[in-house]
Amino acid sequence: MNIRYARALIATLVATNLATPVFPQTAVQKEPTHREMKKAQPAALTERERAIHALNRLTFGPRPGDVEMVMRKGVDAWIEDQLHPESIDDSALSARLGPYVTIRMNPKQLAETFPSDAVIRQTIAGKRPVPDILERARSAGYDMTAIMQRAAAANT
């Protein structure tokens, strides 16, 4: 009985020691000195540095000419444009993408015109013949010859 009591007492003491931290959990916060506060304040950025910083943070980094473009427009105005992409002129991109009809197709038209993933997998596995995509597009009402000619002209 005494051994059992001693073991229980030792187990309780060990558990209490392990559960109680030796050092306090929160460190005492001291007031920063004037010198430390002066170091903590960021230096004012030049307009070029602000532009580079914004391009690094809001894009994948500056490309050639991006820094000058942002500086010409102003960093704050450029950030506003990024937050409201509908205000950006896309006419050049729209002209280049014009020949590609699939961009203007809705999901239903895409599903009717092109084979599904299951059909593609079966074709790869050799269980089904290769579908005639051009014929399906023609049956959906698209003039594929004209579309292909426009795409070829746009790529030259």
DSSP file (Angstrom, degrees, kcal/mol; ACC not computed):
  #  RESIDUE AA STRUCTURE BP1 BP2  ACC     N-H-->O    O-->H-N    N-H-->O    O-->H-N    TCO  KAPPA ALPHA  PHI   PSI    X-CA   Y-CA   Z-CA
    1    1 A M     >        0   0    0      0, 0.0     4,-2.3     0, 0.0     5,-0.1   0.000 360.0 360.0 360.0 -40.4    0.0    0.0    0.0
    2    2 A N  H  >  +     0   0    0      2,-0.2     4,-2.4     1,-0.2     5,-0.1   0.866 360.0  50.3 -67.1 -36.4    2.8    2.4    0.8
    3    3 A I  H  > S+     0   0    0      2,-0.2     4,-2.6     1,-0.2    -1,-0.2   0.914 110.7  49.4 -67.6 -42.0    4.6    1.6   -2.5
    4    4 A R  H  > S+     0   0    0      1,-0.2     4,-2.2     2,-0.2    -2,-0.2   0.916 112.6  47.6 -62.3 -42.9    1.4    2.3   -4.4
    5    5 A Y  H  X S+     0   0    0     -4,-2.3     4,-2.2     2,-0.2    -2,-0.2   0.901 112.1  49.6 -64.4 -41.8    0.9    5.5   -2.6
    6    6 A A  H  X S+     0   0    0     -4,-2.4     4,-2.6     2,-0.2    -2,-0.2   0.901 110.9  49.8 -65.2 -42.4    4.5    6.6   -3.2
    7    7 A R  H  X S+     0   0    0     -4,-2.6     4,-2.7     2,-0.2    -2,-0.2   0.912 111.4  48.4 -63.2 -43.0    4.2    5.8   -6.9
    8    8 A A  H  X S+     0   0    0     -4,-2.2     4,-2.2     2,-0.2    -2,-0.2   0.899 112.3  49.3 -64.0 -40.3    1.0    7.8   -7.2
    9    9 A L  H  X S+     0   0    0     -4,-2.2     4,-2.4     2,-0.2    -2,-0.2   0.915 112.4  47.1 -65.1 -43.5    2.6   10.7   -5.4
   10   10 A I  H  X S+     0   0    0     -4,-2.6     4,-2.7     2,-0.2     5,-0.2   0.918 111.9  50.8 -64.7 -43.2    5.7   10.6   -7.7
   11   11 A A  H  X S+     0   0    0     -4,-2.7     4,-2.4     1,-0.2    -1,-0.2   0.894 111.1  48.8 -61.8 -40.1    3.5   10.4  -10.8
   12   12 A T  H  X S+     0   0    0     -4,-2.2     4,-2.4     2,-0.2    -1,-0.2   0.914 112.2  48.0 -66.1 -43.4    1.4   13.4   -9.7
   13   13 A L  H  X S+     0   0    0     -4,-2.4     4,-2.5     2,-0.2    -2,-0.2   0.912 112.6  48.2 -64.3 -42.7    4.6   15.4   -8.9
   14   14 A V  H  X S+     0   0    0     -4,-2.7     4,-2.4     2,-0.2     5,-0.2   0.931 112.8  48.3 -63.8 -45.2    6.1   14.5  -12.3
   15   15 A A  H  X S+     0   0    0     -4,-2.4     4,-2.1    -5,-0.2    -2,-0.2   0.900 112.5  48.7 -62.7 -40.4    2.9   15.4  -14.2
   16   16 A T  H  X S+     0   0    0     -4,-2.4     4,-1.7     2,-0.2    -1,-0.2   0.905 111.1  50.3 -66.4 -41.2    2.6   18.7  -12.3
   17   17 A N  H  < S+     0   0    0     -4,-2.5    -2,-0.2     1,-0.2    -1,-0.2   0.899 112.7  46.3 -62.6 -41.4    6.2   19.6  -13.0
   18   18 A L  H  < S+     0   0    0     -4,-2.4    -1,-0.2     1,-0.2    -2,-0.2   0.860 114.1  47.9 -70.3 -34.7    5.8   18.8  -16.7
   19   19 A A  H  < S+     0   0    0     -4,-2.1    -1,-0.2    -5,-0.2    -2,-0.2   0.745 100.0  74.6 -78.6 -24.0    2.6   20.8  -17.0
   20   20 A T  S  < S-     0   0    0     -4,-1.7     2,-0.1    -5,-0.2    -1,-0.0  -0.805  84.4-128.9 -94.3 122.3    3.9   23.8  -15.2
   21   21 A P        -     0   0    0      0, 0.0     4,-0.1     0, 0.0    -2,-0.1  -0.398   3.3-145.5 -70.3 146.9    6.2   26.0  -17.2
   22   22 A V  S    S+     0   0    0     -4,-0.1    -4,-0.0    -2,-0.1    -2,-0.0   0.883  86.5  44.6 -76.3 -40.6    9.6   26.9  -15.7
   23   23 A F  S    S-     0   0    0      1,-0.1    -1,-0.0     2,-0.0     0, 0.0  -0.754 101.4 -95.3-104.5 151.4    9.7   30.3  -17.4
   24   24 A P        -     0   0    0      0, 0.0    -1,-0.1     0, 0.0    -2,-0.1  -0.334  28.4-131.4 -63.7 148.4    6.7   32.7  -17.5
   25   25 A Q  S    S+     0   0    0     -4,-0.1     2,-0.5     1,-0.1    -2,-0.0   0.817  89.3  54.8 -72.6 -32.7    4.7   32.5  -20.8
   26   26 A T  S    S-     0   0    0      3,-0.0     2,-0.2     0, 0.0    -1,-0.1  -0.886  80.1-136.2-108.9 132.2    4.7   36.2  -21.5
   27   27 A A        -     0   0    0     -2,-0.5     2,-0.4     1,-0.1    -2,-0.0  -0.536  30.5-102.9 -81.1 150.3    7.8   38.3  -21.7
   28   28 A V        -     0   0    0     -2,-0.2     2,-0.5     1,-0.1    -1,-0.1  -0.615  36.2-135.0 -74.6 125.2    7.9   41.6  -20.0
   29   29 A Q        -     0   0    0     -2,-0.4     2,-0.3     3,-0.0    -1,-0.1  -0.688  18.5-159.5 -84.7 127.1    7.6   44.3  -22.6
   30   30 A K        -     0   0    0     -2,-0.5     0, 0.0     1,-0.0     0, 0.0  -0.799  27.1-102.0-104.8 152.9    9.9   47.2  -22.3
   31   31 A E        -     0   0    0     -2,-0.3     2,-0.1     1,-0.1    -1,-0.0  -0.500  41.0-113.8 -69.9 133.6    9.4   50.6  -23.8
   32   32 A P        -     0   0    0      0, 0.0    -1,-0.1     0, 0.0     2,-0.0  -0.408  30.9-118.9 -69.0 146.3   11.4   51.2  -27.0
   33   33 A T     >  -     0   0    0      1,-0.1     4,-2.3    -2,-0.1     5,-0.2  -0.297  26.3-104.4 -77.7 168.3   14.1   53.8  -26.8
   34   34 A H  H  > S+     0   0    0      1,-0.2     4,-2.1     2,-0.2     5,-0.1   0.887 122.6  52.5 -60.7 -39.7   14.1   56.9  -29.0
   35   35 A R  H  > S+     0   0    0      2,-0.2     4,-1.9     1,-0.2    -1,-0.2   0.906 109.4  48.5 -64.6 -42.6   16.9   55.4  -31.2
   36   36 A E  H  > S+     0   0    0      1,-0.2     4,-1.7     2,-0.2    -1,-0.2   0.895 111.1  50.3 -65.4 -39.9   14.9   52.2  -31.7
   37   37 A M  H  X S+     0   0    0     -4,-2.3     4,-1.0     1,-0.2    -1,-0.2   0.880 108.8  52.4 -65.5 -37.2   11.7   54.1  -32.7
   38   38 A K  H  < S+     0   0    0     -4,-2.1     3,-0.4     1,-0.2    -1,-0.2   0.888 110.0  48.4 -66.1 -38.9   13.7   56.2  -35.2
   39   39 A K  H  < S+     0   0    0     -4,-1.9    -1,-0.2     1,-0.2    -2,-0.2   0.842 106.2  58.3 -68.1 -33.7   15.1   53.0  -36.8
   40   40 A A  H  < S+     0   0    0     -4,-1.7    -1,-0.2    -5,-0.1    -2,-0.2   0.744  84.8  91.8 -72.0 -23.8   11.6   51.4  -37.0
   41   41 A Q  S  < S-     0   0    0     -4,-1.0     2,-0.1    -3,-0.4    -4,-0.0  -0.586  82.0-122.9 -75.8 127.4   10.2   54.3  -39.1
   42   42 A P        -     0   0    0      0, 0.0     2,-0.1     0, 0.0    -1,-0.1  -0.370  25.3-110.6 -70.4 148.9   10.5   53.5  -42.8
   43   43 A A        -     0   0    0      1,-0.1     2,-0.2    -2,-0.1     0, 0.0  -0.468  40.8 -95.6 -73.9 149.6   12.4   56.0  -45.0
   44   44 A A        -     0   0    0     -2,-0.1     2,-0.3     1,-0.1    -1,-0.1  -0.464  42.4-131.9 -67.3 135.6   10.3   58.0  -47.4
   45   45 A L        -     0   0    0     -2,-0.2     2,-0.1     1,-0.1    -1,-0.1  -0.623  12.4-122.1 -89.8 146.5   10.3   56.3  -50.9
   46   46 A T     >  -     0   0    0     -2,-0.3     4,-2.4     1,-0.1     5,-0.2  -0.354  34.0-103.2 -74.4 168.1   11.0   58.2  -54.1
   47   47 A E  H  > S+     0   0    0      1,-0.2     4,-2.1     2,-0.2     5,-0.1   0.879 123.9  50.7 -63.1 -37.6    8.3   58.1  -56.8
   48   48 A R  H  > S+     0   0    0      2,-0.2     4,-2.5     1,-0.2    -1,-0.2   0.915 110.3  48.8 -65.9 -43.0   10.4   55.5  -58.8
   49   49 A E  H  > S+     0   0    0      1,-0.2     4,-2.7     2,-0.2    -2,-0.2   0.880 110.2  51.9 -64.4 -37.8   10.8   53.3  -55.7
   50   50 A R  H  X S+     0   0    0     -4,-2.4     4,-2.7     2,-0.2    -1,-0.2   0.908 110.1  49.3 -62.9 -41.6    7.0   53.5  -55.0
   51   51 A A  H  X S+     0   0    0     -4,-2.1     4,-2.5     2,-0.2    -2,-0.2   0.928 113.1  45.8 -64.2 -45.2    6.4   52.4  -58.6
   52   52 A I  H  X S+     0   0    0     -4,-2.5     4,-2.4     2,-0.2    -2,-0.2   0.917 113.1  50.5 -63.7 -42.8    8.8   49.5  -58.4
   53   53 A H  H  X S+     0   0    0     -4,-2.7     4,-2.2     2,-0.2    -2,-0.2   0.920 111.4  47.9 -60.9 -45.0    7.3   48.5  -55.0
   54   54 A A  H  X S+     0   0    0     -4,-2.7     4,-2.7     1,-0.2     5,-0.3   0.910 112.3  49.2 -64.0 -42.2    3.8   48.6  -56.3
   55   55 A L  H  X S+     0   0    0     -4,-2.5     4,-1.4     1,-0.2     6,-1.2   0.884 112.4  48.4 -65.3 -37.6    4.7   46.6  -59.4
   56   56 A N  H  < S+     0   0    0     -4,-2.4    -1,-0.2    -5,-0.2    -2,-0.2   0.877 118.8  39.1 -68.2 -37.0    6.5   44.0  -57.2
   57   57 A R  H  < S+     0   0    0     -4,-2.2    -2,-0.2    -5,-0.2    -1,-0.2   0.832 125.0  34.1 -83.3 -33.2    3.6   43.7  -54.8
   58   58 A L  H  < S+     0   0    0     -4,-2.7     2,-0.2    -5,-0.2    -3,-0.2   0.514 123.5  26.8-106.1  -6.5    0.6   43.8  -57.2
   59   59 A T  S  < S-     0   0    0     -4,-1.4     0, 0.0    -5,-0.3     0, 0.0  -0.673  96.9 -85.2-134.7-168.4    2.1   42.1  -60.3
   60   60 A F  S    S-     0   0    0      1,-0.4    -4,-0.1    -2,-0.2    -5,-0.1   0.143  91.7 -70.8 -89.0  20.5    4.7   39.4  -61.0
   61   61 A G  S    S-     0   0    0     -6,-1.2    -1,-0.4    -7,-0.1     2,-0.2  -0.175  70.1 -53.6 107.4 158.5    7.3   42.2  -61.1
   62   62 A P        -     0   0    0      0, 0.0     3,-0.1     0, 0.0   -10,-0.0  -0.439  46.1-155.7 -72.8 136.7    8.1   45.0  -63.5
   63   63 A R    >>  -     0   0    0     -2,-0.2     3,-2.2     1,-0.1     4,-0.6  -0.571  48.3 -65.3 -95.2 168.7    8.6   44.3  -67.2
   64   64 A P  T 34 S+     0   0    0      0, 0.0    -1,-0.1     0, 0.0     0, 0.0  -0.367 126.7  13.2 -57.1 127.7   10.6   46.6  -69.4
   65   65 A G  T 3> S+     0   0    0     -2,-0.1     4,-2.0    -3,-0.1     5,-0.1   0.195  97.6 104.3  92.6 -15.4    8.8   49.9  -69.6
   66   66 A D  H <> S+     0   0    0     -3,-2.2     4,-2.7     2,-0.2     5,-0.2   0.908  77.3  52.2 -65.9 -42.2    6.4   49.2  -66.7
   67   67 A V  H  X S+     0   0    0     -4,-0.6     4,-2.4     1,-0.2    -1,-0.2   0.928 111.9  45.9 -62.4 -44.7    8.1   51.4  -64.2
   68   68 A E  H  > S+     0   0    0      2,-0.2     4,-2.6     1,-0.2    -1,-0.2   0.900 112.2  51.8 -64.5 -40.1    8.0   54.4  -66.6
   69   69 A M  H  X S+     0   0    0     -4,-2.0     4,-2.2     2,-0.2    -2,-0.2   0.921 111.7  46.0 -62.6 -43.9    4.4   53.7  -67.5
   70   70 A V  H  X S+     0   0    0     -4,-2.7     4,-2.6     1,-0.2     8,-0.2   0.897 113.1  49.9 -66.5 -39.6    3.4   53.6  -63.8
   71   71 A M  H  < S+     0   0    0     -4,-2.4    -2,-0.2    -5,-0.2    -1,-0.2   0.895 110.1  50.9 -66.2 -38.6    5.4   56.8  -63.0
   72   72 A R  H  < S+     0   0    0     -4,-2.6    -2,-0.2     1,-0.2    -1,-0.2   0.918 118.7  37.2 -63.0 -43.1    3.8   58.6  -66.0
   73   73 A K  H  < S-     0   0    0     -4,-2.2    -2,-0.2    -5,-0.2    -1,-0.2   0.810 119.3-110.3 -78.8 -30.3    0.3   57.7  -64.8
   74   74 A G     X  -     0   0    0     -4,-2.6     4,-2.5    -5,-0.2     5,-0.2   0.181  18.2-105.6 101.4 134.7    1.0   58.0  -61.1
   75   75 A V  H  > S+     0   0    0      1,-0.2     4,-2.4     2,-0.2     5,-0.2   0.910 118.6  48.9 -60.9 -45.2    1.2   55.2  -58.6
   76   76 A D  H  > S+     0   0    0      1,-0.2     4,-2.0     2,-0.2    -1,-0.2   0.910 113.2  46.7 -64.6 -41.7   -2.1   55.9  -57.0
   77   77 A A  H  > S+     0   0    0      2,-0.2     4,-2.0     1,-0.2    -1,-0.2   0.885 112.0  51.5 -66.4 -38.3   -4.0   56.2  -60.3
   78   78 A W  H  X S+     0   0    0     -4,-2.5     4,-2.0    -8,-0.2    -2,-0.2   0.904 108.7  50.4 -65.6 -40.9   -2.3   52.9  -61.5
   79   79 A I  H  X S+     0   0    0     -4,-2.4     4,-1.9     2,-0.2    -1,-0.2   0.909 108.4  52.9 -63.1 -41.6   -3.4   51.1  -58.4
   80   80 A E  H  X S+     0   0    0     -4,-2.0     4,-1.2     1,-0.2    -1,-0.2   0.901 107.7  51.6 -59.7 -40.9   -7.0   52.3  -58.9
   81   81 A D  H  < S+     0   0    0     -4,-2.0     3,-0.3     1,-0.2     6,-0.3   0.898 108.3  51.4 -61.5 -40.0   -6.9   50.9  -62.4
   82   82 A Q  H  < S+     0   0    0     -4,-2.0    -1,-0.2     1,-0.2    -2,-0.2   0.850 110.0  49.2 -66.5 -33.1   -5.7   47.6  -61.1
   83   83 A L  H  < S+     0   0    0     -4,-1.9    -1,-0.2     1,-0.3    -2,-0.2   0.713 119.3  38.9 -77.7 -20.0   -8.6   47.5  -58.6
   84   84 A H    ><  +     0   0    0     -4,-1.2     3,-2.0    -3,-0.3    -1,-0.3  -0.686  67.3 172.6-128.7  77.0  -11.1   48.4  -61.4
   85   85 A P  G >  S+     0   0    0      0, 0.0     3,-1.6     0, 0.0    -1,-0.1   0.692  70.1  74.7 -65.0 -18.1  -10.0   46.4  -64.5
   86   86 A E  G 3  S+     0   0    0      1,-0.3     4,-0.1     3,-0.0    -5,-0.1   0.709  89.8  60.7 -66.0 -17.2  -13.1   47.4  -66.4
   87   87 A S  G <  S+     0   0    0     -3,-2.0     2,-0.3    -6,-0.3    -1,-0.3   0.552  83.6  98.7 -85.5  -7.3  -11.6   50.9  -66.8
   88   88 A I  S <  S-     0   0    0     -3,-1.6     2,-0.5    -7,-0.2    -6,-0.0  -0.659  81.8-117.6 -84.5 134.6   -8.5   49.5  -68.7
   89   89 A D        +     0   0    0     -2,-0.3     3,-0.2     1,-0.1     4,-0.1  -0.594  35.4 173.5 -73.9 117.5   -8.7   49.8  -72.5
   90   90 A D     >  +     0   0    0     -2,-0.5     4,-2.7     1,-0.1     5,-0.2   0.146  40.7 115.1-108.6  16.9   -8.6   46.2  -74.0
   91   91 A S  H  > S+     0   0    0      1,-0.2     4,-2.1     2,-0.2     5,-0.2   0.864  75.8  51.3 -61.7 -37.9   -9.2   47.1  -77.6
   92   92 A A  H  > S+     0   0    0      2,-0.2     4,-1.7     1,-0.2    -1,-0.2   0.914 113.3  45.0 -65.8 -41.7   -5.8   45.9  -78.8
   93   93 A L  H  > S+     0   0    0      2,-0.2     4,-2.2     1,-0.2    -2,-0.2   0.915 111.5  52.7 -66.9 -42.9   -6.3   42.5  -77.1
   94   94 A S  H  X S+     0   0    0     -4,-2.7     4,-0.8     1,-0.2    -2,-0.2   0.876 107.6  52.4 -60.8 -38.0   -9.8   42.2  -78.4
   95   95 A A  H  < S+     0   0    0     -4,-2.1     3,-0.3    -5,-0.2    -1,-0.2   0.894 111.4  46.2 -65.8 -39.5   -8.6   42.8  -82.0
   96   96 A R  H  < S+     0   0    0     -4,-1.7    -2,-0.2     1,-0.2    -1,-0.2   0.835 115.6  45.5 -72.2 -31.6   -6.0   40.0  -81.6
   97   97 A L  H >< S+     0   0    0     -4,-2.2     3,-1.5     1,-0.2     6,-0.2   0.536  86.4  97.8 -88.1  -6.0   -8.5   37.6  -80.1
   98   98 A G  T 3< S+     0   0    0     -4,-0.8    -1,-0.2    -3,-0.3    -2,-0.1   0.847  76.6  55.1 -51.5 -44.2  -11.2   38.4  -82.7
   99   99 A P  T 3  S+     0   0    0      0, 0.0     2,-1.1     0, 0.0    -1,-0.3   0.709  88.1  87.6 -67.0 -17.2  -10.5   35.4  -85.0
  100  100 A Y    X   -     0   0    0     -3,-1.5     3,-1.1     1,-0.2     4,-0.4  -0.698  55.6-176.4 -89.4 100.2  -10.9   32.9  -82.1
  101  101 A V  G >> S+     0   0    0     -2,-1.1     3,-1.5     1,-0.2     4,-0.5   0.807  73.8  71.9 -66.0 -31.3  -14.6   32.1  -82.0
  102  102 A T  G >4 S+     0   0    0      1,-0.3     3,-0.7     2,-0.2    -1,-0.2   0.769  87.5  64.3 -61.0 -24.5  -14.4   29.9  -79.0
  103  103 A I  G <4 S+     0   0    0     -3,-1.1    -1,-0.3     1,-0.2    -2,-0.2   0.837 105.8  44.1 -66.4 -31.5  -13.7   32.9  -76.8
  104  104 A R  G <4 S+     0   0    0     -3,-1.5    -1,-0.2    -4,-0.4    -2,-0.2   0.466  92.7 106.1 -92.4  -1.6  -17.2   34.2  -77.6
  105  105 A M    <<  -     0   0    0     -3,-0.7    -3,-0.0    -4,-0.5     0, 0.0  -0.518  66.1-133.2 -78.1 144.2  -18.9   30.8  -77.1
  106  106 A N     >  -     0   0    0     -2,-0.2     4,-2.2     1,-0.1     3,-0.2  -0.478  34.2 -96.9 -86.6 169.1  -21.0   30.2  -74.0
  107  107 A P  H  > S+     0   0    0      0, 0.0     4,-2.4     0, 0.0     5,-0.2   0.846 123.7  54.1 -57.5 -35.9  -20.5   26.9  -72.1
  108  108 A K  H  > S+     0   0    0      2,-0.2     4,-2.1     1,-0.2     5,-0.2   0.928 109.4  47.2 -65.2 -43.9  -23.4   25.2  -73.8
  109  109 A Q  H  > S+     0   0    0     -3,-0.2     4,-2.0     1,-0.2     5,-0.2   0.892 111.8  51.2 -64.3 -39.1  -22.0   25.9  -77.3
  110  110 A L  H  X S+     0   0    0     -4,-2.2     4,-2.6     1,-0.2    -1,-0.2   0.918 110.3  48.8 -63.1 -42.8  -18.6   24.7  -76.2
  111  111 A A  H  < S+     0   0    0     -4,-2.4    -1,-0.2     1,-0.2    -2,-0.2   0.866 114.2  45.9 -65.5 -36.3  -20.0   21.5  -74.9
  112  112 A E  H  < S+     0   0    0     -4,-2.1    -1,-0.2    -5,-0.2    -2,-0.2   0.824 118.5  41.7 -75.0 -30.9  -22.0   20.9  -78.1
  113  113 A T  H  < S+     0   0    0     -4,-2.0    -2,-0.2    -5,-0.2    24,-0.2   0.867 113.4  46.6 -86.9 -39.0  -19.0   21.8  -80.4
  114  114 A F  S  < S-     0   0    0     -4,-2.6    -1,-0.0    -5,-0.2    19,-0.0  -0.765  88.7-101.5-111.3 152.2  -16.1   20.0  -78.7
  115  115 A P        -     0   0    0      0, 0.0    -1,-0.1     0, 0.0    -2,-0.1  -0.298  38.7-112.9 -69.4 153.6  -15.8   16.5  -77.3
  116  116 A S     >  -     0   0    0      1,-0.1     4,-2.2    -5,-0.1     5,-0.2  -0.238  30.0-101.7 -77.5 171.4  -16.1   15.9  -73.6
  117  117 A D  H  > S+     0   0    0      1,-0.2     4,-2.6     2,-0.2     5,-0.2   0.883 123.0  55.0 -61.4 -38.4  -13.3   14.7  -71.4
  118  118 A A  H  > S+     0   0    0      1,-0.2     4,-2.4     2,-0.2    -1,-0.2   0.908 108.2  48.1 -63.1 -41.7  -14.7   11.1  -71.4
  119  119 A V  H  > S+     0   0    0      2,-0.2     4,-2.3     1,-0.2    -1,-0.2   0.906 111.6  50.5 -65.1 -41.1  -14.7   11.0  -75.2
  120  120 A I  H  X S+     0   0    0     -4,-2.2     4,-2.5     2,-0.2    -2,-0.2   0.923 111.3  48.1 -62.9 -44.1  -11.1   12.3  -75.3
  121  121 A R  H  X S+     0   0    0     -4,-2.6     4,-2.3     1,-0.2    -2,-0.2   0.910 112.3  48.9 -62.9 -42.3  -10.0    9.6  -72.8
  122  122 A Q  H  <>S+     0   0    0     -4,-2.4     5,-2.4     2,-0.2     6,-0.9   0.875 111.2  50.5 -65.1 -36.4  -11.8    6.9  -74.8
  123  123 A T  H ><5S+     0   0    0     -4,-2.3     3,-0.9     4,-0.2    -2,-0.2   0.915 110.6  48.6 -66.5 -42.9  -10.2    8.2  -78.0
  124  124 A I  H 3<5S+     0   0    0     -4,-2.5    -2,-0.2     1,-0.3    -1,-0.2   0.895 110.3  51.6 -63.1 -39.5   -6.7    8.1  -76.4
  125  125 A A  T 3<5S-     0   0    0     -4,-2.3    -1,-0.3    -5,-0.2    -2,-0.2   0.568 116.1-117.3 -74.6  -7.9   -7.4    4.6  -75.1
  126  126 A G  T < 5S+     0   0    0     -3,-0.9    -3,-0.2    -4,-0.5    -2,-0.1   0.609  84.3 116.4  83.2  12.4   -8.4    3.5  -78.6
  127  127 A K  S   <S+     0   0    0     -5,-2.4    -4,-0.2    -6,-0.2    -5,-0.1   0.543  77.2  31.9 -88.3  -8.0  -11.9    2.6  -77.7
  128  128 A R  S    S-     0   0    0     -6,-0.9    -2,-0.2    -5,-0.1    -1,-0.1  -0.995  86.7-107.0-148.4 145.4  -13.5    5.3  -79.9
  129  129 A P        -     0   0    0      0, 0.0    -6,-0.1     0, 0.0    -2,-0.1  -0.322  50.0 -86.6 -71.6 160.6  -12.5    6.9  -83.3
  130  130 A V        -     0   0    0     -7,-0.1     2,-0.1     1,-0.1   -10,-0.1  -0.507  50.2-122.3 -66.7 125.6  -11.2   10.5  -83.4
  131  131 A P        -     0   0    0      0, 0.0     2,-1.3     0, 0.0     3,-0.2  -0.369  15.9-118.0 -71.1 150.0  -14.3   12.8  -83.5
  132  132 A D     >  +     0   0    0      1,-0.2     4,-1.9     2,-0.1     5,-0.1  -0.733  34.2 179.4 -89.0  93.7  -14.6   15.2  -86.5
  133  133 A I  H  > S+     0   0    0     -2,-1.3     4,-2.4     1,-0.2     5,-0.2   0.881  78.1  55.3 -65.2 -39.2  -14.5   18.5  -84.6
  134  134 A L  H  > S+     0   0    0      1,-0.2     4,-2.4     2,-0.2    -1,-0.2   0.906 107.8  49.2 -62.0 -40.3  -14.8   20.6  -87.7
  135  135 A E  H  > S+     0   0    0      1,-0.2     4,-2.4     2,-0.2    -1,-0.2   0.906 110.8  49.8 -66.2 -40.1  -18.0   18.8  -88.7
  136  136 A R  H  X S+     0   0    0     -4,-1.9     4,-1.2     2,-0.2    -2,-0.2   0.891 110.8  49.9 -65.1 -38.1  -19.5   19.3  -85.3
  137  137 A A  H  <>S+     0   0    0     -4,-2.4     5,-2.2     2,-0.2     4,-0.3   0.903 110.7  49.8 -67.0 -40.7  -18.6   23.0  -85.4
  138  138 A R  H ><5S+     0   0    0     -4,-2.4     3,-1.6     1,-0.2    -2,-0.2   0.914 109.1  51.6 -63.0 -41.4  -20.2   23.3  -88.9
  139  139 A S  H 3<5S+     0   0    0     -4,-2.4    -1,-0.2     1,-0.3    -2,-0.2   0.768 104.6  57.7 -68.0 -22.9  -23.3   21.5  -87.6
  140  140 A A  T 3<5S-     0   0    0     -4,-1.2    -1,-0.3    -5,-0.2    -2,-0.2   0.498 128.2 -98.8 -83.5  -3.0  -23.5   24.0  -84.7
  141  141 A G  T < 5S+     0   0    0     -3,-1.6     2,-0.4     1,-0.3    -3,-0.2   0.641  78.4 133.8 101.2  15.5  -23.6   26.9  -87.3
  142  142 A Y      < -     0   0    0     -5,-2.2     2,-1.3     4,-0.0    -1,-0.3  -0.848  54.5-136.0-103.1 135.9  -20.0   28.0  -87.4
  143  143 A D     >  -     0   0    0     -2,-0.4     4,-1.9     1,-0.2     5,-0.1  -0.719  26.9-179.3 -86.4  91.1  -18.1   28.7  -90.7
  144  144 A M  H  > S+     0   0    0     -2,-1.3     4,-2.7     1,-0.2     5,-0.2   0.799  73.7  59.4 -68.6 -30.3  -14.9   26.9  -89.7
  145  145 A T  H  > S+     0   0    0      2,-0.2     4,-2.1     1,-0.2    -1,-0.2   0.949 109.8  42.8 -63.4 -47.4  -13.1   27.7  -93.0
  146  146 A A  H  > S+     0   0    0      1,-0.2     4,-2.4     2,-0.2    -2,-0.2   0.888 114.0  52.3 -64.8 -38.9  -13.5   31.4  -92.6
  147  147 A I  H  X S+     0   0    0     -4,-1.9     4,-2.2     1,-0.2    -2,-0.2   0.922 110.7  46.8 -63.4 -44.5  -12.6   31.1  -88.9
  148  148 A M  H  X S+     0   0    0     -4,-2.7     4,-2.3     1,-0.2    -1,-0.2   0.869 111.5  51.7 -67.6 -36.3   -9.4   29.2  -89.7
  149  149 A Q  H  X S+     0   0    0     -4,-2.1     4,-2.2    -5,-0.2    -2,-0.2   0.914 111.0  47.6 -65.7 -42.4   -8.5   31.7  -92.5
  150  150 A R  H  X S+     0   0    0     -4,-2.4     4,-2.1     2,-0.2    -2,-0.2   0.895 112.0  50.0 -64.8 -39.8   -8.9   34.6  -90.1
  151  151 A A  H  X S+     0   0    0     -4,-2.2     4,-1.5   -52,-0.3    -2,-0.2   0.907 111.3  48.4 -66.1 -40.6   -6.8   32.9  -87.4
  152  152 A A  H  X S+     0   0    0     -4,-2.3     4,-0.6     1,-0.2    -2,-0.2   0.889 111.9  49.6 -66.2 -38.4   -4.0   32.2  -89.9
  153  153 A A  H >< S+     0   0    0     -4,-2.2     3,-0.6     1,-0.2    -1,-0.2   0.868 109.6  51.6 -67.3 -36.2   -4.1   35.8  -91.1
  154  154 A A  H 3< S+     0   0    0     -4,-2.1    -1,-0.2     1,-0.2    -2,-0.2   0.813 108.2  52.1 -70.5 -29.8   -3.9   37.0  -87.5
  155  155 A N  H 3<        0   0    0     -4,-1.5    -1,-0.2     1,-0.2    -2,-0.2   0.580 360.0 360.0 -84.3  -9.9   -0.9   34.8  -86.8
  156  156 A T    <<        0   0    0     -4,-0.6    -1,-0.2    -3,-0.6    -2,-0.2   0.465 360.0 360.0 -95.0 360.0    1.1   36.0  -89.8
